[in-house]
Amino acid sequence: MADEPKTLTARITHLEMTERSAVSMPTPIGAKLAIMRASNMPVHYYRYLYEQVGKPHHWMLRRKQSDRQVAAVINARATEIHVLHADGCPAGFAEMDLARLPEEVEIVYFGLVPDFQGRGLGSFFLAEMIAQAWWHGPKKVTIHTNSLDNPRALQLYQKMGFKPVGWSEEEVEAWD
């Protein structure tokens, strides 16, 4: 009999920004950086980014979806994916859901590959993604984090101007 997957309880903090933040972040010095919007992203590349960024935090949704389901989401007109490159290497990604415009843009996924954390890239990348979200003209921008994410995520989101508006809990299957 196979072992049952280990489940973890994640406390989710829901955050929103109802006006553009005045916070801006300088481009970090030292690395050659590029943020590129990905179009027609192959599922295998998305899964690579999702695993590299999300595995330490037990991200679950996309790993439970079939390739067909992932392809439908990531290549939908209402989805934008931006990839941060540092010195030519993928260093992180952000996925935005534009389906609820003009009311809301949700930053569904945001994070860095562990090798690129601690270099000031997260603040810079998030500031750029917030600006991109506002470019679409929503009434608010939303994001969420949970107790399994990087412990500095909630602090960073609040520093950038997001305000907590609710909490929930979810059972998450551990990513071993």
Salt bridges, closest charged atoms under 4 A:
GLU16 OE1 - LYS140 NZ 3.29
ASP67 OD1 - ARG47 NE 2.85
GLU80 OE2 - ARG37 NH1 3.75
GLU80 OE1 - HIS82 NE2 2.74
GLU80 OE2 - HIS136 NE2 2.74
GLU95 OE2 - ARG62 NH2 2.55
ASP97 OD2 - ARG100 NH1 3.32
GLU103 OE2 - LYS139 NZ 3.02
GLU104 OE1 - ARG100 NE 3.24
GLU106 OE1 - ARG100 NH2 2.69
GLU106 OE2 - HIS144 ND1 3.64
GLU173 OE1 - LYS64 NZ 2.77
